[in-house]
Amino acid sequence: MQTKPILVIGATGKTGRRVAAKLEAKGVPVRRGSRSSATPFDWEAPETWGPALNGVRSAYVTYFPDLAFPGAVEKLDSLCETAKDCGVDHLVLLSGRGEHHARLGEDVVRNSGVDFTIVRAAWFAQNYSEGYLRDPILAGVLPMPGGDVAEPIIDIDDIADVAVAALTEDGHRGELYEVTGPRLMTFAAMAAELSVATGRPIQHIPISFKEFHANIAQAGGEFVADVFTAIARETLDGHNAHVTDGVQRALGRPPRDFADFARAAARSGTWPVAA
């Protein structure tokens, strides 16, 4: 029986907390890595990396807030060196689909000398239920740039399932799983599904990238807005408008549909549902 734990970096984040919980449900020993965990991990404090990685067999790696942030790829490179020195034998990296800096991060992990699996993900459905777009949804609007560009939005639970499979099963090392939902959807179509799930009208409001930047800046500051607007410009230009088979290849089942996500989130009380 394997007794060495798996480190989950970003264990309080959207994907990390799901990965940690799913591993623990399988009886796998987990070391949660966050600034407030028993063995802390902080991307801004490299002195925490070695103690967090020491004695673990593998690690789930997410960079907060995104690999597009300045310095992220360099920190990831240093983390891989630390992991190698600590004897970690497998890294599972969460990457972003269609992002230049994310590809650079993937190359760092791929060339690190440590076994790897890369999970390259589309936009998260949970941005509407527990992210920066929840408040607009509560207000009945979905303000997004990109016009009629379609996105194969993915349920984070699928991402977590792929990561857990990679961390606990044979046959996933060296693989790149580009994971998307099962269909392309415009933001107007997503708003329509959210309307059905909540029983309340939710309207897609097409906005410019400048307006998107202003909205993010109001919530998270100028620096965060700069980076996330750059990501939106890069990923919402149409080149990601195709579905992939990453979930099917990794798990042997299709990804969950956005409508199923919306209904489940509404049932859980994420948004008020009309009587």
Contacts in CASP RR format, 6 or more apart in sequence:
PFRMAT RR
TARGET T0000
AUTHOR 0000-0000-0000
METHOD contacts of the structure
MODEL  1
MQTKPILVIGATGKTGRRVAAKLEAKGVPVRRGSRSSATPFDWEAPETWG
PALNGVRSAYVTYFPDLAFPGAVEKLDSLCETAKDCGVDHLVLLSGRGEH
HARLGEDVVRNSGVDFTIVRAAWFAQNYSEGYLRDPILAGVLPMPGGDVA
EPIIDIDDIADVAVAALTEDGHRGELYEVTGPRLMTFAAMAAELSVATGR
PIQHIPISFKEFHANIAQAGGEFVADVFTAIARETLDGHNAHVTDGVQRA
LGRPPRDFADFARAAARSGTWPVAA
2 28 0 8 1.000
2 29 0 8 1.000
2 57 0 8 1.000
3 29 0 8 1.000
4 29 0 8 1.000
4 55 0 8 1.000
4 56 0 8 1.000
4 57 0 8 1.000
5 28 0 8 1.000
5 29 0 8 1.000
5 30 0 8 1.000
5 31 0 8 1.000
5 55 0 8 1.000
5 56 0 8 1.000
5 57 0 8 1.000
6 23 0 8 1.000
6 28 0 8 1.000
6 29 0 8 1.000
6 30 0 8 1.000
6 31 0 8 1.000
6 56 0 8 1.000
6 57 0 8 1.000
6 58 0 8 1.000
6 59 0 8 1.000
6 60 0 8 1.000
6 167 0 8 1.000
7 30 0 8 1.000
7 31 0 8 1.000
7 33 0 8 1.000
7 41 0 8 1.000
7 52 0 8 1.000
7 53 0 8 1.000
7 56 0 8 1.000
7 58 0 8 1.000
7 59 0 8 1.000
7 60 0 8 1.000
7 88 0 8 1.000
8 16 0 8 1.000
8 19 0 8 1.000
8 20 0 8 1.000
8 23 0 8 1.000
8 30 0 8 1.000
8 31 0 8 1.000
8 32 0 8 1.000
8 33 0 8 1.000
8 59 0 8 1.000
8 60 0 8 1.000
9 16 0 8 1.000
9 33 0 8 1.000
9 41 0 8 1.000
9 52 0 8 1.000
9 59 0 8 1.000
9 60 0 8 1.000
9 61 0 8 1.000
9 62 0 8 1.000
10 16 0 8 1.000
10 17 0 8 1.000
10 33 0 8 1.000
10 34 0 8 1.000
10 41 0 8 1.000
10 62 0 8 1.000
10 64 0 8 1.000
11 17 0 8 1.000
11 19 0 8 1.000
11 20 0 8 1.000
11 30 0 8 1.000
11 32 0 8 1.000
11 33 0 8 1.000
11 34 0 8 1.000
11 37 0 8 1.000
12 32 0 8 1.000
12 34 0 8 1.000
12 36 0 8 1.000
13 34 0 8 1.000
13 62 0 8 1.000
13 64 0 8 1.000
14 124 0 8 1.000
14 126 0 8 1.000
14 130 0 8 1.000
14 131 0 8 1.000
14 156 0 8 1.000
15 62 0 8 1.000
15 94 0 8 1.000
15 156 0 8 1.000
15 159 0 8 1.000
15 160 0 8 1.000
15 163 0 8 1.000
16 60 0 8 1.000
16 62 0 8 1.000
16 160 0 8 1.000
18 156 0 8 1.000
18 157 0 8 1.000
18 159 0 8 1.000
18 160 0 8 1.000
19 60 0 8 1.000
19 160 0 8 1.000
19 163 0 8 1.000
19 164 0 8 1.000
19 167 0 8 1.000
20 30 0 8 1.000
20 32 0 8 1.000
22 160 0 8 1.000
22 161 0 8 1.000
22 164 0 8 1.000
23 30 0 8 1.000
23 164 0 8 1.000
23 167 0 8 1.000
23 168 0 8 1.000
24 30 0 8 1.000
26 164 0 8 1.000
26 168 0 8 1.000
28 167 0 8 1.000
28 168 0 8 1.000
31 37 0 8 1.000
31 39 0 8 1.000
31 52 0 8 1.000
31 56 0 8 1.000
32 38 0 8 1.000
32 39 0 8 1.000
33 39 0 8 1.000
33 40 0 8 1.000
33 41 0 8 1.000
33 52 0 8 1.000
34 40 0 8 1.000
34 41 0 8 1.000
35 41 0 8 1.000
35 42 0 8 1.000
39 51 0 8 1.000
39 52 0 8 1.000
40 48 0 8 1.000
40 52 0 8 1.000
41 48 0 8 1.000
41 49 0 8 1.000
41 52 0 8 1.000
42 48 0 8 1.000
43 63 0 8 1.000
43 64 0 8 1.000
43 75 0 8 1.000
46 75 0 8 1.000
46 78 0 8 1.000
46 82 0 8 1.000
49 78 0 8 1.000
49 79 0 8 1.000
49 82 0 8 1.000
50 82 0 8 1.000
50 85 0 8 1.000
50 86 0 8 1.000
53 59 0 8 1.000
53 79 0 8 1.000
53 82 0 8 1.000
53 83 0 8 1.000
53 86 0 8 1.000
53 88 0 8 1.000
54 86 0 8 1.000
55 86 0 8 1.000
55 87 0 8 1.000
55 88 0 8 1.000
56 86 0 8 1.000
56 88 0 8 1.000
57 88 0 8 1.000
57 89 0 8 1.000
57 90 0 8 1.000
58 88 0 8 1.000
58 89 0 8 1.000
58 90 0 8 1.000
58 91 0 8 1.000
58 92 0 8 1.000
58 167 0 8 1.000
59 83 0 8 1.000
59 88 0 8 1.000
59 90 0 8 1.000
59 91 0 8 1.000
59 92 0 8 1.000
60 92 0 8 1.000
60 94 0 8 1.000
60 163 0 8 1.000
60 167 0 8 1.000
61 76 0 8 1.000
61 79 0 8 1.000
61 91 0 8 1.000
61 92 0 8 1.000
61 93 0 8 1.000
61 94 0 8 1.000
61 109 0 8 1.000
62 94 0 8 1.000
63 69 0 8 1.000
63 72 0 8 1.000
63 75 0 8 1.000
63 76 0 8 1.000
65 224 0 8 1.000
65 227 0 8 1.000
66 72 0 8 1.000
66 99 0 8 1.000
66 227 0 8 1.000
66 228 0 8 1.000
66 231 0 8 1.000
67 73 0 8 1.000
67 76 0 8 1.000
67 95 0 8 1.000
67 96 0 8 1.000
67 99 0 8 1.000
67 101 0 8 1.000
67 102 0 8 1.000
67 104 0 8 1.000
67 105 0 8 1.000
68 99 0 8 1.000
68 100 0 8 1.000
68 101 0 8 1.000
68 102 0 8 1.000
68 227 0 8 1.000
68 230 0 8 1.000
68 231 0 8 1.000
69 227 0 8 1.000
72 101 0 8 1.000
72 105 0 8 1.000
73 101 0 8 1.000
73 104 0 8 1.000
73 105 0 8 1.000
73 108 0 8 1.000
76 105 0 8 1.000
76 108 0 8 1.000
76 109 0 8 1.000
77 108 0 8 1.000
77 112 0 8 1.000
80 91 0 8 1.000
80 108 0 8 1.000
80 109 0 8 1.000
80 112 0 8 1.000
80 113 0 8 1.000
80 114 0 8 1.000
81 112 0 8 1.000
83 91 0 8 1.000
83 112 0 8 1.000
83 114 0 8 1.000
84 112 0 8 1.000
84 113 0 8 1.000
84 114 0 8 1.000
88 114 0 8 1.000
89 114 0 8 1.000
89 115 0 8 1.000
90 114 0 8 1.000
90 115 0 8 1.000
90 116 0 8 1.000
90 117 0 8 1.000
90 167 0 8 1.000
90 173 0 8 1.000
91 109 0 8 1.000
91 112 0 8 1.000
91 114 0 8 1.000
91 115 0 8 1.000
91 116 0 8 1.000
91 117 0 8 1.000
92 116 0 8 1.000
92 117 0 8 1.000
92 118 0 8 1.000
92 119 0 8 1.000
92 163 0 8 1.000
92 166 0 8 1.000
92 167 0 8 1.000
93 105 0 8 1.000
93 106 0 8 1.000
93 109 0 8 1.000
93 116 0 8 1.000
93 117 0 8 1.000
93 118 0 8 1.000
93 119 0 8 1.000
94 119 0 8 1.000
94 121 0 8 1.000
94 159 0 8 1.000
94 163 0 8 1.000
95 102 0 8 1.000
95 103 0 8 1.000
95 105 0 8 1.000
95 106 0 8 1.000
95 118 0 8 1.000
95 119 0 8 1.000
95 120 0 8 1.000
95 121 0 8 1.000
96 102 0 8 1.000
96 120 0 8 1.000
96 121 0 8 1.000
97 120 0 8 1.000
97 121 0 8 1.000
97 122 0 8 1.000
97 178 0 8 1.000
97 180 0 8 1.000
97 235 0 8 1.000
97 240 0 8 1.000
98 120 0 8 1.000
98 234 0 8 1.000
98 235 0 8 1.000
98 239 0 8 1.000
98 240 0 8 1.000
99 231 0 8 1.000
99 234 0 8 1.000
99 235 0 8 1.000
100 234 0 8 1.000
102 120 0 8 1.000
106 118 0 8 1.000
106 120 0 8 1.000
106 176 0 8 1.000
109 116 0 8 1.000
109 118 0 8 1.000
110 116 0 8 1.000
110 118 0 8 1.000
115 173 0 8 1.000
115 174 0 8 1.000
116 173 0 8 1.000
116 174 0 8 1.000
117 166 0 8 1.000
117 172 0 8 1.000
117 173 0 8 1.000
117 174 0 8 1.000
117 175 0 8 1.000
117 176 0 8 1.000
117 177 0 8 1.000
118 174 0 8 1.000
118 175 0 8 1.000
118 176 0 8 1.000
118 177 0 8 1.000
119 159 0 8 1.000
119 162 0 8 1.000
119 163 0 8 1.000
119 166 0 8 1.000
119 177 0 8 1.000
119 179 0 8 1.000
120 176 0 8 1.000
120 177 0 8 1.000
120 178 0 8 1.000
120 179 0 8 1.000
121 154 0 8 1.000
121 159 0 8 1.000
121 179 0 8 1.000
121 180 0 8 1.000
122 151 0 8 1.000
122 152 0 8 1.000
122 153 0 8 1.000
122 154 0 8 1.000
122 179 0 8 1.000
122 180 0 8 1.000
122 181 0 8 1.000
122 240 0 8 1.000
123 151 0 8 1.000
123 153 0 8 1.000
123 154 0 8 1.000
123 235 0 8 1.000
124 153 0 8 1.000
124 154 0 8 1.000
124 156 0 8 1.000
124 159 0 8 1.000
125 153 0 8 1.000
125 154 0 8 1.000
125 155 0 8 1.000
125 156 0 8 1.000
125 258 0 8 1.000
125 261 0 8 1.000
125 262 0 8 1.000
126 155 0 8 1.000
126 156 0 8 1.000
126 261 0 8 1.000
126 265 0 8 1.000
127 133 0 8 1.000
127 134 0 8 1.000
128 134 0 8 1.000
128 137 0 8 1.000
128 142 0 8 1.000
128 190 0 8 1.000
128 194 0 8 1.000
128 262 0 8 1.000
128 265 0 8 1.000
129 137 0 8 1.000
129 261 0 8 1.000
129 265 0 8 1.000
129 270 0 8 1.000
129 271 0 8 1.000
130 270 0 8 1.000
132 216 0 8 1.000
132 219 0 8 1.000
133 142 0 8 1.000
133 144 0 8 1.000
134 270 0 8 1.000
134 271 0 8 1.000
136 142 0 8 1.000
136 143 0 8 1.000
137 194 0 8 1.000
137 202 0 8 1.000
137 271 0 8 1.000
138 271 0 8 1.000
138 272 0 8 1.000
140 200 0 8 1.000
140 201 0 8 1.000
140 202 0 8 1.000
140 203 0 8 1.000
141 202 0 8 1.000
141 203 0 8 1.000
141 204 0 8 1.000
141 205 0 8 1.000
142 187 0 8 1.000
142 190 0 8 1.000
142 191 0 8 1.000
142 194 0 8 1.000
142 202 0 8 1.000
142 203 0 8 1.000
142 204 0 8 1.000
142 205 0 8 1.000
143 204 0 8 1.000
143 205 0 8 1.000
143 207 0 8 1.000
143 211 0 8 1.000
143 212 0 8 1.000
143 215 0 8 1.000
144 187 0 8 1.000
144 204 0 8 1.000
144 205 0 8 1.000
144 206 0 8 1.000
144 207 0 8 1.000
144 212 0 8 1.000
144 236 0 8 1.000
145 206 0 8 1.000
145 207 0 8 1.000
145 208 0 8 1.000
145 209 0 8 1.000
145 211 0 8 1.000
145 212 0 8 1.000
145 232 0 8 1.000
145 233 0 8 1.000
145 236 0 8 1.000
146 187 0 8 1.000
146 206 0 8 1.000
146 209 0 8 1.000
146 232 0 8 1.000
146 236 0 8 1.000
146 237 0 8 1.000
147 186 0 8 1.000
147 187 0 8 1.000
147 206 0 8 1.000
147 236 0 8 1.000
148 186 0 8 1.000
148 188 0 8 1.000
149 186 0 8 1.000
149 236 0 8 1.000
149 237 0 8 1.000
149 238 0 8 1.000
149 241 0 8 1.000
150 184 0 8 1.000
150 185 0 8 1.000
150 186 0 8 1.000
150 189 0 8 1.000
150 238 0 8 1.000
150 241 0 8 1.000
151 184 0 8 1.000
151 185 0 8 1.000
151 186 0 8 1.000
151 187 0 8 1.000
151 235 0 8 1.000
151 236 0 8 1.000
151 240 0 8 1.000
151 241 0 8 1.000
152 180 0 8 1.000
152 181 0 8 1.000
152 182 0 8 1.000
152 183 0 8 1.000
152 184 0 8 1.000
152 185 0 8 1.000
152 240 0 8 1.000
152 241 0 8 1.000
152 242 0 8 1.000
152 243 0 8 1.000
152 244 0 8 1.000
153 180 0 8 1.000
153 181 0 8 1.000
153 185 0 8 1.000
153 190 0 8 1.000
153 258 0 8 1.000
154 179 0 8 1.000
154 180 0 8 1.000
154 181 0 8 1.000
154 247 0 8 1.000
154 255 0 8 1.000
155 181 0 8 1.000
155 255 0 8 1.000
155 256 0 8 1.000
155 258 0 8 1.000
155 260 0 8 1.000
155 261 0 8 1.000
157 256 0 8 1.000
158 179 0 8 1.000
158 181 0 8 1.000
158 247 0 8 1.000
158 251 0 8 1.000
158 255 0 8 1.000
158 256 0 8 1.000
159 179 0 8 1.000
161 247 0 8 1.000
161 250 0 8 1.000
161 251 0 8 1.000
162 177 0 8 1.000
162 179 0 8 1.000
162 246 0 8 1.000
162 247 0 8 1.000
162 250 0 8 1.000
162 251 0 8 1.000
165 172 0 8 1.000
165 250 0 8 1.000
165 251 0 8 1.000
166 172 0 8 1.000
166 173 0 8 1.000
166 175 0 8 1.000
166 177 0 8 1.000
166 250 0 8 1.000
172 250 0 8 1.000
175 249 0 8 1.000
175 250 0 8 1.000
177 246 0 8 1.000
177 247 0 8 1.000
177 249 0 8 1.000
177 250 0 8 1.000
178 244 0 8 1.000
178 246 0 8 1.000
179 244 0 8 1.000
179 246 0 8 1.000
179 247 0 8 1.000
179 250 0 8 1.000
179 255 0 8 1.000
180 242 0 8 1.000
180 243 0 8 1.000
180 244 0 8 1.000
180 246 0 8 1.000
180 247 0 8 1.000
180 255 0 8 1.000
181 243 0 8 1.000
181 247 0 8 1.000
181 255 0 8 1.000
181 256 0 8 1.000
181 257 0 8 1.000
181 258 0 8 1.000
182 243 0 8 1.000
182 254 0 8 1.000
182 255 0 8 1.000
182 256 0 8 1.000
182 257 0 8 1.000
183 243 0 8 1.000
183 257 0 8 1.000
183 258 0 8 1.000
184 241 0 8 1.000
184 242 0 8 1.000
184 243 0 8 1.000
185 193 0 8 1.000
185 258 0 8 1.000
186 204 0 8 1.000
187 204 0 8 1.000
187 206 0 8 1.000
188 204 0 8 1.000
190 204 0 8 1.000
190 258 0 8 1.000
191 202 0 8 1.000
191 203 0 8 1.000
191 204 0 8 1.000
192 202 0 8 1.000
193 258 0 8 1.000
193 259 0 8 1.000
193 262 0 8 1.000
194 202 0 8 1.000
194 262 0 8 1.000
194 271 0 8 1.000
195 201 0 8 1.000
195 202 0 8 1.000
196 259 0 8 1.000
196 262 0 8 1.000
197 259 0 8 1.000
197 262 0 8 1.000
197 263 0 8 1.000
197 265 0 8 1.000
197 266 0 8 1.000
197 273 0 8 1.000
198 262 0 8 1.000
198 266 0 8 1.000
198 271 0 8 1.000
198 272 0 8 1.000
198 273 0 8 1.000
198 274 0 8 1.000
199 273 0 8 1.000
199 274 0 8 1.000
200 271 0 8 1.000
200 272 0 8 1.000
200 273 0 8 1.000
200 274 0 8 1.000
207 215 0 8 1.000
209 229 0 8 1.000
209 232 0 8 1.000
209 233 0 8 1.000
212 229 0 8 1.000
212 232 0 8 1.000
213 225 0 8 1.000
213 226 0 8 1.000
213 229 0 8 1.000
214 225 0 8 1.000
216 224 0 8 1.000
216 225 0 8 1.000
216 228 0 8 1.000
216 229 0 8 1.000
217 224 0 8 1.000
217 225 0 8 1.000
247 253 0 8 1.000
247 254 0 8 1.000
247 255 0 8 1.000
248 254 0 8 1.000
248 255 0 8 1.000
265 271 0 8 1.000
266 273 0 8 1.000
267 273 0 8 1.000
END
